[in-house]
Amino acid sequence: MNNIFSLNRTLKLIRKDMLSEYKNLIIWLCTAAGVMIVVSALSILLGKQQGVSVDTGSGFHTVIYTILLFPGGYILTSSMFKDVHDKSRSIYWLTLPGSTFEKLFSRLLISSVFYVILLTLIYPILSLVSELFNLAVFGMKHTVFNPFSIDVLKMIPYYLVTQSLFFAGAATFRKHPFAKTLLSLALFQIVFSIIAVLLLRVMFGSYFNSMQNLSFTGTDFFNISSSSSESINNFGKIATIVGKSLFWYILAPFFYILSYFKLSEKEVRDGI
């Protein structure tokens, strides 16, 4: 018997987690639907009062879908391990018949792939109901949401990657994981920006020093030598390739592995 991964155990864990979270998902979807219908109706009403047509090309539902996908998905992801951090409920996590990997994989699927599929399937129906209401009441409507548009399909991979940050935050922080993850990201961005500026100063120090002697009144300020220009362009290309590679291939696996070790540490600490 495989103690790390069993498909049968994993499917049972997914079923158990889905049954545990379905009430929260229903409440979340109903709240989102209510807010969307109200906001859609208000935008139609305001547009009608101002004499502005919103029938085609408004992108209204794409914007709402984006909000539900990214901030909404991040908030949902941040709540994935609230039972693990609750001392009165953590015993149920510890006694679940499954490995740490299987438990993590179950929550990961729910907050990433399952959430995207559920939202993408349900939102077109909600948008259709909303726009039928707008058409019946106001005689105007937004363009009904198209889940297969290029803009929508391009969003999904970005969510699946960036969601890993909040998944790790949910596994790491006991209280207010969403807010603490955002704070951690802000602090990281500040530190990264400082390091990037210092690195640029070291690599292109001679270029920055030569700029100090240039006059802003003439055109010489913009005359960068061919060698300096080529060095900057090459650095930009390399930085772009490295950045994309880190984002698409390293970011999500790194934070999933971090989540695994955080949960393992939690189980060892609580199991003693």
C-alpha positions as CSV (number, residue, x, y, z in Angstrom):
1,M,0.0,0.0,0.0
2,N,1.4,3.4,-1.0
3,N,1.7,5.7,2.0
4,I,2.3,8.8,0.0
5,F,-0.3,8.8,-2.8
6,S,-3.3,6.6,-3.4
7,L,-5.8,7.6,-6.1
8,N,-8.6,6.0,-4.1
9,R,-7.8,7.8,-0.9
10,T,-7.3,11.1,-2.8
11,L,-10.7,10.8,-4.5
12,K,-12.3,10.2,-1.1
13,L,-10.5,13.2,0.4
14,I,-11.7,15.4,-2.5
15,R,-15.2,14.2,-2.1
16,K,-15.0,14.9,1.7
17,D,-13.5,18.3,1.2
18,M,-16.1,19.2,-1.5
19,L,-18.9,18.2,0.9
20,S,-17.4,20.2,3.7
21,E,-16.9,23.3,1.5
22,Y,-20.1,23.2,-0.6
23,K,-22.0,25.4,1.8
24,N,-19.3,28.1,1.7
25,L,-19.2,27.8,-2.0
26,I,-22.9,28.2,-2.4
27,I,-23.0,31.2,0.0
28,W,-20.1,32.7,-1.9
29,L,-21.7,32.2,-5.3
30,C,-25.0,33.5,-4.2
31,T,-23.4,36.6,-2.8
32,A,-21.4,37.1,-5.9
33,A,-24.5,36.6,-8.1
34,G,-26.5,39.1,-6.0
35,V,-23.8,41.7,-6.1
36,M,-23.3,41.2,-9.9
37,I,-27.0,41.5,-10.7
38,V,-27.2,44.7,-8.6
39,V,-24.1,46.3,-10.1
40,S,-25.2,45.3,-13.6
41,A,-28.6,46.9,-13.1
42,L,-27.1,50.0,-11.6
43,S,-24.7,50.4,-14.5
44,I,-27.5,50.0,-17.0
45,L,-29.7,52.5,-15.1
46,L,-26.9,55.1,-15.0
47,G,-26.0,54.5,-18.6
48,K,-29.7,55.0,-19.6
49,Q,-29.9,58.2,-17.6
50,Q,-26.8,59.6,-19.3
51,G,-27.9,58.3,-22.7
52,V,-25.0,56.0,-23.1
53,S,-25.4,52.7,-24.9
54,V,-23.9,49.7,-23.2
55,D,-25.3,47.0,-25.4
56,T,-22.1,45.9,-27.1
57,G,-18.4,45.9,-26.4
58,S,-18.7,47.0,-22.8
59,G,-16.7,44.2,-21.3
60,F,-18.7,44.6,-18.1
61,H,-18.9,40.8,-17.4
62,T,-15.3,40.3,-18.2
63,V,-14.4,42.8,-15.5
64,I,-16.7,41.1,-13.0
65,Y,-15.4,37.7,-13.9
66,T,-11.8,38.9,-13.4
67,I,-12.7,40.2,-9.9
68,L,-14.3,36.9,-9.0
69,L,-11.5,34.9,-10.4
70,F,-8.5,36.7,-8.9
71,P,-9.5,38.4,-5.7
72,G,-12.3,36.0,-5.1
73,G,-10.1,33.0,-5.8
74,Y,-7.4,34.3,-3.6
75,I,-9.8,34.8,-0.7
76,L,-11.2,31.3,-1.2
77,T,-7.6,29.8,-1.3
78,S,-6.6,31.7,1.8
79,S,-9.4,29.8,3.7
80,M,-8.3,26.3,2.6
81,F,-6.5,25.5,5.9
82,K,-8.5,27.3,8.5
83,D,-9.4,24.0,10.1
84,V,-5.7,23.0,10.3
85,H,-4.9,26.2,12.3
86,D,-7.9,25.8,14.6
87,K,-6.9,24.0,17.7
88,S,-10.3,22.6,18.3
89,R,-10.6,21.2,14.7
90,S,-7.0,20.3,13.9
91,I,-7.5,16.9,15.4
92,Y,-9.8,16.0,12.5
93,W,-7.1,17.0,10.0
94,L,-4.5,14.8,11.8
95,T,-6.8,11.8,11.9
96,L,-7.9,11.9,8.3
97,P,-6.9,8.7,6.5
98,G,-4.5,10.1,4.1
99,S,-0.9,11.4,3.7
100,T,0.0,15.1,3.9
101,F,0.5,15.1,0.2
102,E,-3.0,13.7,-0.5
103,K,-4.6,16.2,1.8
104,L,-2.7,19.1,0.3
105,F,-3.5,17.9,-3.2
106,S,-7.2,17.7,-2.5
107,R,-7.3,21.3,-1.2
108,L,-5.2,22.5,-4.1
109,L,-7.5,21.0,-6.7
110,I,-10.5,22.6,-5.0
111,S,-9.0,26.1,-4.8
112,S,-7.5,26.1,-8.3
113,V,-8.8,23.8,-11.0
114,F,-12.3,23.1,-9.5
115,Y,-12.8,26.7,-8.7
116,V,-11.9,27.9,-12.2
117,I,-14.2,25.3,-13.8
118,L,-17.1,26.0,-11.5
119,L,-16.8,29.8,-11.9
120,T,-16.4,29.6,-15.7
121,L,-19.4,27.3,-16.1
122,I,-21.7,29.1,-13.7
123,Y,-20.9,32.7,-14.5
124,P,-22.3,32.7,-18.1
125,I,-25.6,31.5,-16.7
126,L,-25.6,34.2,-14.0
127,S,-24.8,36.8,-16.6
128,L,-27.6,35.6,-18.9
129,V,-30.1,35.8,-16.0
130,S,-28.8,39.3,-15.1
131,E,-29.1,40.6,-18.7
132,L,-32.5,39.1,-19.3
133,F,-33.6,41.0,-16.1
134,N,-32.0,44.2,-17.4
135,L,-33.6,43.8,-20.8
136,A,-37.0,43.2,-19.3
137,V,-36.8,46.1,-16.9
138,F,-34.7,48.7,-18.6
139,G,-34.8,47.7,-22.3
140,M,-31.0,47.6,-22.3
141,K,-28.4,45.0,-21.6
142,H,-24.7,44.3,-21.4
143,T,-23.0,41.8,-23.7
144,V,-23.6,38.3,-22.2
145,F,-20.4,36.8,-20.9
146,N,-18.5,34.5,-23.2
147,P,-16.3,32.0,-21.2
148,F,-14.4,31.0,-24.4
149,S,-13.2,34.4,-25.4
150,I,-9.4,34.9,-25.8
151,D,-9.3,37.4,-22.9
152,V,-10.9,34.9,-20.5
153,L,-8.8,32.0,-21.6
154,K,-5.6,34.0,-21.1
155,M,-6.5,34.9,-17.5
156,I,-6.8,31.3,-16.3
157,P,-3.1,30.3,-16.4
158,Y,-2.2,33.5,-14.6
159,Y,-4.6,32.6,-11.8
160,L,-3.4,29.0,-11.5
161,V,0.2,30.3,-11.0
162,T,-0.4,33.3,-8.7
163,Q,-2.9,31.3,-6.6
164,S,0.0,29.3,-5.3
165,L,1.2,32.3,-3.3
166,F,-2.0,32.5,-1.3
167,F,-2.1,28.7,-1.0
168,A,1.3,28.8,0.7
169,G,0.0,31.8,2.8
170,A,-3.0,29.7,3.9
171,A,-0.7,26.9,5.0
172,T,1.7,29.3,6.8
173,F,-0.3,31.9,8.6
174,R,-2.7,30.9,11.4
175,K,-4.8,34.1,11.4
176,H,-5.7,36.5,8.6
177,P,-3.8,34.6,5.9
178,F,-5.1,36.7,3.1
179,A,-4.0,40.0,4.6
180,K,-0.7,38.6,5.8
181,T,0.1,37.2,2.3
182,L,-0.6,40.6,0.7
183,L,1.6,42.2,3.3
184,S,4.4,39.7,2.6
185,L,4.1,40.3,-1.1
186,A,4.3,44.1,-0.6
187,L,7.4,43.7,1.6
188,F,9.0,41.4,-0.9
189,Q,8.4,43.8,-3.8
190,I,10.0,46.6,-1.8
191,V,13.1,44.5,-1.0
192,F,13.3,43.2,-4.6
193,S,13.1,46.7,-6.0
194,I,15.9,47.9,-3.8
195,I,18.1,44.9,-4.8
196,A,17.3,45.4,-8.5
197,V,18.3,49.1,-8.4
198,L,21.5,48.3,-6.6
199,L,22.3,45.5,-9.2
200,L,21.6,47.9,-12.1
201,R,23.9,50.5,-10.5
202,V,26.7,48.0,-10.1
203,M,26.3,46.5,-13.7
204,F,25.9,49.8,-15.4
205,G,27.8,52.1,-13.1
206,S,29.9,53.7,-15.8
207,Y,26.8,54.6,-17.8
208,F,25.2,56.3,-14.7
209,N,28.4,58.1,-14.0
210,S,28.7,59.5,-17.5
211,M,25.1,60.8,-17.3
212,Q,26.0,63.0,-14.4
213,N,28.2,65.2,-16.7
214,L,25.5,65.6,-19.4
215,S,23.5,68.7,-19.9
216,F,19.7,68.4,-20.0
217,T,19.4,71.4,-22.3
218,G,21.0,69.7,-25.3
219,T,20.4,66.5,-27.2
220,D,23.6,64.8,-26.0
221,F,21.6,63.4,-23.0
222,F,19.9,61.0,-25.3
223,N,22.9,60.0,-27.3
224,I,23.8,56.7,-25.6
225,S,26.9,54.9,-27.0
226,S,26.2,51.8,-29.1
227,S,28.0,49.6,-26.6
228,S,26.0,50.9,-23.6
229,S,22.8,50.6,-25.6
230,E,23.6,47.0,-26.7
231,S,24.5,46.1,-23.1
232,I,21.2,47.4,-21.7
233,N,19.2,45.7,-24.5
234,N,20.9,42.4,-23.9
235,F,20.4,42.7,-20.1
236,G,16.7,43.5,-20.7
237,K,16.2,40.4,-22.9
238,I,18.0,38.1,-20.5
239,A,16.0,39.6,-17.5
240,T,12.7,39.0,-19.5
241,I,13.5,35.4,-20.3
242,V,14.6,34.7,-16.7
243,G,11.5,36.4,-15.3
244,K,9.1,34.5,-17.5
245,S,10.9,31.2,-16.8
246,L,10.7,31.8,-13.0
247,F,7.0,32.8,-13.2
248,W,5.7,30.0,-15.4
249,Y,8.0,27.1,-14.3
250,I,9.4,27.8,-10.8
251,L,6.9,30.0,-8.9
252,A,4.0,27.6,-8.4
253,P,6.1,24.4,-7.7
254,F,8.2,26.3,-5.2
255,F,5.2,27.5,-3.2
256,Y,3.4,24.2,-3.4
257,I,6.5,22.5,-2.0
258,L,6.7,25.2,0.7
259,S,3.0,24.5,1.6
260,Y,3.8,20.8,1.9
261,F,6.6,21.4,4.4
262,K,4.5,23.9,6.3
263,L,1.7,21.4,6.7
264,S,4.1,18.6,7.6
265,E,5.7,20.8,10.2
266,K,2.2,21.6,11.5
267,E,1.3,17.9,11.8
268,V,4.5,17.0,13.6
269,R,4.1,19.9,16.0
270,D,0.4,19.1,16.8
271,G,1.0,15.4,16.8
272,I,3.5,15.5,19.6
